[in-house]
Amino acid sequence: MSKKARNAYQQDLKTFYKTFTGKNNFSAWNSSGNKKFKDIPLIAYHETEACKDVDSAWQKSYTGSTSNPLFVKFADNVKNMMKNTKTNQQKLLAVLDKLFVWVDSPSEYSSSGNELENKMVTINPKLTSKSLQTLVDQTRKLIINIYLQCEREYQEGLRLFEAIVGERMLQNSISKKEALEAQLDKVVVGEPSPELENIIKQNVNQALEPTPPAAAAAAGGARKKKHRNRSRRKKKT
């Protein structure tokens, strides 16, 4: 591989690494200079809990209207993906049209069928080493752009979907809170008590708040400690 080709390879490798991993530590990752495209770590989305759990929010269907900008952006992103796919296919076909041409079939292979049956595909006789190298460079850049564009559009679609899921979960939490408060208003009897109402509201808010990881870990540790203490008392008795 020439020095020019190696520099181009390293530049493309750097672009791929940053796009697919979202990291800027290419120099540290490729400190040996021997990394290849196959060494770039990819995110296994299908192995994440959000995808594996059948009850996950990612496994549900969501509907929206054109009044919701998130749904509009998501739809536009899908349309752009389809449009760009078609455009890139046409560009690749254009390269093939320069590499190969239709010619008349030899007389011994001719048939009485339609005109297309009397044609065959062959390498373009006008190709030169220089024009062929130009097509190779053009195709290489095109394929690289297809991969990068596809990944960027996929990541954008994923971000929009996560935003839609987050928005819907927030809406559900608000609706749940309002329903709980309405139900509590019905069951409270006697004279109104501001102190009691404040306690109820605090309990409702706490019930709707997700448990922080540290608190969950502490709770789990407390349960384990309590279980150990019970076990020790049983042994003593």
C-alpha positions in Angstrom: 0.0 0.0 0.0 1.4 3.4 -1.0 1.9 6.2 1.5 -1.0 8.1 0.0 -3.3 5.1 0.1 -2.3 4.4 3.7 -3.0 8.0 4.8 -6.4 7.8 3.1 -7.2 4.5 4.8 -6.3 5.9 8.2 -8.4 9.0 7.7 -11.4 6.9 6.7 -10.8 4.6 9.6 -10.8 7.6 12.0 -14.1 8.9 10.5 -15.7 5.5 10.9 -14.5 5.1 14.4 -15.8 8.5 15.5 -19.2 7.9 13.8 -19.9 4.4 15.0 -18.6 4.9 18.6 -19.1 8.6 19.2 -15.6 8.8 20.8 -12.7 11.1 20.0 -9.9 9.0 21.3 -8.9 7.5 17.9 -5.2 8.1 18.5 -5.2 6.2 21.8 -7.3 3.4 20.3 -5.1 3.1 17.3 -1.8 3.8 19.0 -0.2 0.9 17.3 -1.3 2.0 13.8 -2.5 -1.5 13.0 -6.2 -1.2 13.7 -8.6 -2.2 10.9 -12.3 -1.5 10.1 -13.2 -4.9 11.6 -11.7 -3.8 15.0 -14.1 -0.9 15.4 -16.4 -1.8 18.3 -20.1 -1.7 17.4 -23.0 -1.2 19.8 -25.1 -4.4 20.0 -28.5 -2.7 20.4 -30.2 -6.1 20.2 -28.4 -7.2 23.4 -29.6 -4.2 25.5 -32.2 -4.7 28.1 -34.5 -2.3 26.3 -34.6 -4.6 23.3 -34.6 -7.9 25.1 -37.3 -7.2 27.7 -40.7 -7.8 26.1 -42.3 -5.4 28.5 -39.8 -2.6 27.7 -41.0 0.7 26.5 -39.1 0.1 23.3 -41.3 -2.9 22.5 -44.5 -0.8 22.5 -46.2 1.0 19.7 -46.7 4.7 19.8 -49.1 6.9 17.7 -49.0 10.6 17.3 -50.1 13.5 15.2 -48.5 16.1 13.0 -49.0 18.6 15.8 -46.2 16.8 17.7 -42.8 18.0 16.4 -41.1 14.8 17.6 -43.3 12.6 15.4 -42.8 15.0 12.5 -39.0 14.8 12.9 -39.1 11.1 13.2 -41.2 10.7 10.0 -39.0 13.2 8.1 -35.9 11.2 9.2 -37.4 8.0 7.8 -38.3 9.7 4.5 -34.8 11.0 4.2 -33.4 7.6 4.8 -35.5 6.1 2.0 -34.7 9.0 -0.3 -31.0 8.8 0.3 -31.0 5.0 -0.2 -32.6 5.4 -3.6 -30.2 8.2 -4.6 -27.2 6.2 -3.6 -28.4 3.2 -5.5 -28.7 5.4 -8.6 -25.1 6.6 -8.1 -23.8 3.0 -7.9 -25.7 2.1 -11.0 -24.2 5.0 -12.8 -20.7 3.7 -12.0 -21.7 0.3 -13.4 -22.9 2.0 -16.6 -19.4 3.3 -17.1 -17.8 0.0 -16.4 -20.0 -2.1 -18.7 -21.8 -1.5 -22.0 -24.4 -3.3 -24.1 -23.2 -4.7 -27.4 -24.8 -6.8 -30.1 -24.5 -10.6 -29.6 -22.4 -12.5 -32.1 -24.5 -13.9 -35.0 -24.2 -17.5 -33.8 -25.9 -16.4 -30.5 -28.6 -14.3 -32.1 -32.3 -15.3 -31.7 -35.5 -14.3 -33.3 -36.8 -12.8 -30.0 -36.8 -9.2 -29.0 -33.9 -6.8 -29.3 -32.7 -7.2 -25.7 -32.2 -10.9 -26.3 -29.7 -10.1 -29.0 -27.6 -7.9 -26.7 -24.9 -8.9 -24.2 -23.0 -7.0 -21.5 -19.2 -6.6 -21.8 -16.5 -4.4 -20.2 -16.5 -0.9 -21.6 -13.7 -0.9 -24.3 -13.1 2.8 -23.8 -11.9 2.2 -20.2 -8.2 3.1 -19.5 -6.1 2.5 -16.4 -6.6 6.2 -15.5 -10.4 6.2 -16.0 -10.7 2.9 -14.1 -8.7 4.3 -11.2 -11.0 7.3 -11.1 -14.0 5.1 -11.0 -12.4 3.0 -8.2 -11.8 6.2 -6.1 -15.3 7.4 -6.8 -16.9 4.2 -5.8 -14.8 3.9 -2.7 -15.9 7.4 -1.5 -19.5 6.6 -2.4 -19.6 3.4 -0.4 -17.9 5.0 2.6 -20.5 7.8 2.5 -23.3 5.3 2.3 -22.2 3.5 5.5 -21.6 6.8 7.4 -24.8 8.4 6.2 -26.8 5.3 7.1 -25.3 5.1 10.6 -25.9 8.8 11.3 -29.5 8.6 10.2 -30.1 5.5 12.3 -28.6 7.2 15.4 -30.8 10.2 14.7 -33.9 8.0 14.4 -33.0 6.3 17.6 -32.5 9.6 19.5 -35.9 10.7 18.2 -37.6 7.5 19.2 -36.1 7.7 22.7 -37.4 11.2 23.0 -40.9 10.0 22.0 -40.8 7.3 24.6 -39.6 9.6 27.3 -42.3 12.2 26.4 -45.0 9.5 26.5 -43.7 8.2 29.9 -43.8 11.7 31.3 -47.3 12.2 30.0 -48.4 8.9 31.6 -46.8 9.9 34.9 -48.7 13.2 34.9 -52.0 11.5 34.1 -51.3 8.9 36.8 -50.6 11.7 39.3 -53.8 13.6 38.4 -55.8 10.4 38.7 -54.4 9.5 42.1 -55.0 13.0 43.4 -58.6 13.0 42.1 -59.2 9.6 43.7 -57.8 10.8 47.0 -60.0 13.8 46.9 -63.0 11.4 46.8 -62.0 9.2 49.7 -60.9 12.0 52.1 -63.8 12.5 54.6 -64.5 15.1 57.2 -63.2 18.6 57.4 -60.4 19.6 55.0 -57.0 19.3 56.5 -54.2 21.2 54.8 -51.6 19.2 56.7 -53.1 15.9 55.6 -53.4 17.1 52.0 -49.7 18.1 52.0 -48.7 14.6 53.3 -50.9 13.0 50.6 -49.3 15.1 47.8 -45.8 14.3 49.1 -46.6 10.6 49.1 -48.0 10.7 45.6 -44.9 12.6 44.3 -42.6 10.1 46.0 -44.5 7.2 44.5 -44.1 8.5 41.0 -40.4 9.3 41.3 -38.0 6.6 40.0 -35.8 5.1 42.7 -32.3 6.4 42.4 -29.6 3.7 41.8 -27.8 4.6 45.0 -31.0 4.4 47.0 -32.0 1.1 45.4 -28.5 -0.3 46.2 -28.8 0.9 49.8 -32.2 -0.6 50.2 -30.9 -3.9 48.8 -28.0 -3.8 51.2 -30.3 -3.1 54.1 -32.5 -6.1 53.2 -29.4 -8.4 52.9 -28.1 -7.1 56.3 -31.5 -7.7 57.9 -31.7 -11.2 56.4 -28.2 -12.0 57.8 -29.2 -10.8 61.3 -32.2 -13.0 61.2 -30.1 -16.0 60.2 -27.7 -15.3 63.0 -30.5 -15.2 65.6 -31.9 -18.5 64.3 -28.5 -20.1 64.7 -28.1 -18.9 68.3 -31.5 -20.3 69.3 
